[in-house]
Amino acid sequence: MIKKIDASSYIIDKNILKRFSQRLTVFGRKLYDTEADFYNKGMYDNSLKVIAEKKEGYSEIDYAKMMGSWTVYDYFHDAFNWKKLIDANSIMNKPLLKKNTG
């Protein structure tokens, strides 16, 4: 049996907990912080420079893996949906496989 209560089980003190501006996140700063060195730059704008520095974890292979992962998110966003995919734009076309009779 579920017990229903009328009052919240916690209190939010608005003097302590304040709203956080989305403009201050790394994604927001890219668009709004004109003093940030990444202001208005694309995700891959500095990739060749970073690869040339030869830091561990930032090789051409690492970038290829990262871009492949983002491709799944960017182009197959509905793949993360609990419901069955029915939108043709969200489903990758599959090749027709024919049985080899030879």
Secondary structure, DSSP 8 states (H G I E B T S, - for coil): -----SS-SS---TTTS----GGGSHHHHHHH-TTSTTTT--TTTTHHHHHHTT-TT-SHHHHHHHHHHHHHHHH-GGGG-SS----GGGS-----------
